[in-house]
Amino acid sequence: MGVIGGHAVIIGGSIGGLVAARTLSSRFTSVTVLDRDRLPDTAADRKGVPQSPHAHALLISGRRTLDRLFPALTDELIAGGAVPFDPGHDLLFHQMGALRTRFESGQLGISLTRAYLEHTIRRRVAALPNVEIRDRTAVSGLFGVSGRVLGVELDDGSRIGAELVVDATGRSAGRTDRWLEELDCPAPKTTTVKIDVGYTTRVMHRQGGELADDALLFLMSAVPPQDKRAAAVFAVEGDRWIVTLGGWHRSHAPVDPEGFTAFADGLPTSIVSDLLARTKPVDDQNAERFTYPAARRRWFERLKKVPEGFVALGDAICSFNPLYGQGMTTATLEAVELARSLDRHGAATPAMARRFYRAAARVIDTPWQMSTSSDFMYPETVGAKGVGTDLLNRYVRQVMLASHVSVPAHRVMLDVQHLLAKPAAVLRPDRVVRSLIAARRSPAAGALD
């Protein structure tokens, strides 16, 4: 690894853009991060990240990668109030009609707000001597020549040259596609899976012990296709509970306190309603709501012609159903692959971009398969369904039932969900047999027949 270029520009200062700035800082003489928002000086939500106030999951693979990029980051986050937990024991997971069996996994997760994580990473990145973060700076386009990006143009008409431009702007891909087409670069094909997800969040005071069995987190995914509701309760910094309720296909929780509580009361487990009865809200305002109509994957790796001096990253490549909590981790892993691709090719060439998009696709494949397959358990889901999805879902349903009584089944599901193992781990022949046998002992098995 060494310096291979003069200047890199990253459009977007969210998690993906910040992690990309860290990986590029040791490979370019200077790095500039541009964001149209006013970036807060504290761990506060901001307009450009509308999902920020809601429950977020940093998967274990993401936490480990961030620790390698930012040494002792986990320790810093915990010292500032992030809540450490064992995902096998401290997380109550109600899925397919019952709770997964609890066990000591030996894995370390941390629970915290999106704003706190972003603020802490931004502070680390801003301290790098060759990185500049410029907020309140809007990009209006790219400039360059046919097939090659040479930099960005700002709203005020000024230009910033760059040997590499990274699009980390999120789902606003249509604008970037137009910019690239002006430089004779085709836009990638897109797959969309319509899910009509929406969720609502309230923040409650936390004294400890209000969640059942002294757990620190709770997740609930209802039984498809009859029920489309989901819930999350996370202990976070500041002695708070984040309570997020919602679901698929317009099963959205109301924003008023009474409607929010009524939604919780109607869930198939009383865990959330019991917590709400034991706690007080941080404020008496209506809850925050976020809606998300469709997951989307853009197939850059299939392009025959990719621009020189440009790559997309994070949600600009693939935006997942947020109920699965995969986005921050996937963007982090992609930023690492971008660094590896630059090291391999030594410059921001089209060959480098092609290698990066292939590597990013391998990162994306597992969470995309997991999330879209689960989404297609609901007949209302519209989009391109992968070959064998229905068969896979029938089997995964049995593994979920097995996880109610079987530690090995719970462990393999945990490893796959945290991107520590490929989905194929669930399909090992010995696990198939054990899961099918254990599924018969689930307390929910009879109810689902």
Disulfide bonds with the S-S distance in Angstrom:
none
